[in-house]
Amino acid sequence: MVITDYLERNARLYGSDSALVEINPSEERDNAVTWRDFNLIENAHPDAPYRRELSWKDFDRRANRFANLLLSRGLKKGTKVAILLMNCLEWLPIYFGILKAGCIAVPMNFRYSADEIRYCLDLADVEVLVFGPEFISRIDTIAGNLDFLKMKFFVGKNGPAYSEDCMRLVGFCSSSAPPVALTEDDHAAIYFSSGTTGFPKAILHDHRSLNCACMVEQNHHGQTREDVFLCIPPLYHTGAKMHWFGSLLSGSKAVLLRGVKPEWILRAVTEEKCTIVWLLVPWAQDLLDAVDAGRINLDDYYLDQWRLMHIGAQPVPPSLIRRWQEKFPLHQYDTNYGLSESIGPGCVHLGVENIHKVGAIGKPGYLWETKIIDESGKEVPQGQVGELAVRGPGVMLCYYKNPEATAEVLKGDWLWTGDMARMDEDGFIYLVDRKKDVVISGGENLYPVQIEDFLRGFDKIKDVAVIGLPHARLGEIAAAIVELKEDVNCTEEEINAFCMGLPRYKRPRKVIFDKIPRNPTGKIEKPVLREKYCQGRLVESQITG
């Protein structure tokens, strides 16, 4: 089976039941709570209602209509179609419509700058772009350089002149399933990651990978028809969708919450009767802090049905889970480890029965194998540090159009993750550090080379290196090690002011003035800097305590 089969099955069996709910907490519904000064992970459209809902039958019909729209334009199997949307009720039907047409879905990070959008569209050979109102200004700046796109579909009202009204067009298309046969061997999706150079790589997966994610997620968390999954992270993440795939397999409801404030999360859990909530570390910490400070009274919410708190995307401090257990002693807890190259989380899995091993990422997940190896690929003795390698049906096919990078990480059936790890006497795996330079801050990947290149434009800076430093809330933060030109004075405030030219999430949170060590070939010796400022083992330092 492929995942579009599950959607069609749910439409047949549970047609009128709720499949997806979108909640925009910035929209006031009553006077009981005043929603002000909000900080959304993604801003809701001004005209968006507080709550929108979609049944399984309508979900499938919308996917069919979009698939038939693509086919009516002559798109062939394997055509790449990019999605550049905030989380919304339209996101998943469009994604499934792309798959139903036999095309390849290319989800785009909504944080991308205009130049990054163009780069990734070109890299993935995208021919069709689907985008929303939040991205008009960015697409405007590059529209003249997107000649390789055959179509641009706009999701919303009053789209730009160079786009077509997606929702109007699908209204003219059939809601019947398109006549496209799919197999697990067919290419399905391209996701973006980063290599050590900081430039995105296009990760190609087949339908077998997507099906694997469904089975792994349900095996780990046992979703039933009665479960309600609260999804907050952006849907372009493999993690967000792949955890939702458990709901797809069980035919149960999912709630897309467009906001991360603690009171919004608890209100959504209460009103939608959510049973499974996937949180990032900062959101869990914010919720606990709000309770401890008295800003939130848990007795004001109905939470008895909430059975599982699922957390991931960065190392989880054991101290956080101990705090969580104090407030929510009846909750099951779980964490997963995964990569976009291994179709998101699940290749390593703690398990709800192993909360006593908090700090570990777990054991091999359902359908997965792991080993910890040295540079030659030989397994290291138990307890020693080596590189984590994983094998399973969710491993990527390749880095699209990049055989050299593919060969570096795919060794036969094994994916070399670039993450350093050790295994304890019970077989549980602990992350120690990363070979990669990627900084994971609050679940978001920051690419040091991009930040370094920007900072080198400041005329007082001689050299710069960006590394990750441990942070209690975000897991790690980007720190800029700055070497000034001779006889030049400069303050941290000046550098912070210069960094206002970067998107907020890319700005270094700490500036350190120091010499930049380089090896004889001119490469920055970042391990030396990590050893100096976080004793070399960043990830291990995050999960102590």
Secondary structure, 3 states (H helix, E strand, C coil): CCHHHHHHHHHHHHCCCEEEEEECCCCCCCCCCCCCCCCCCCCCCCCCCCEEEEEHHHHHHHHHHHHHHHHHCCCCCCCEEEEECCCCCCHHHHHHHHHHCCCEEEECCCCCCHHHHHHHHHHCCEEEEEECHHHHHHHHHHHHHCCCCCEEEECCCCCCCCCEEHHHHHCCCCCCCCCCCCCCCCEEEEEEEECCCCCEEEEEEEHHHHHHHHHHHHHHHCCCCCCEEEECCCCCCHHHHHHHHHHHHHCCEEEEECCCCHHHHHHHHHHHCCCEEEEEHHHHHHHHHHHHCCCCCHHHCCCCCCCEEEEECCCCCHHHHHHHHHHCCCCEEEEEEEEHHHCEEEEEECCHHHHHHCCCCEEECCCCEEEEECCCCCECCCCCCEEEEEECCCCCCEECCCHHHHHHHEECCEEEEEEEEEECCCCCEEEEEECCCCEEECCEEECHHHHHHHHCCCCCEEEEEEEEEEECCCEEEEEEEEEECCCCCCCHHHHHHHHHHCCHHHCCCEEEECCCCECCCCCECHHHHHHHHHCCCHHHHHCCC
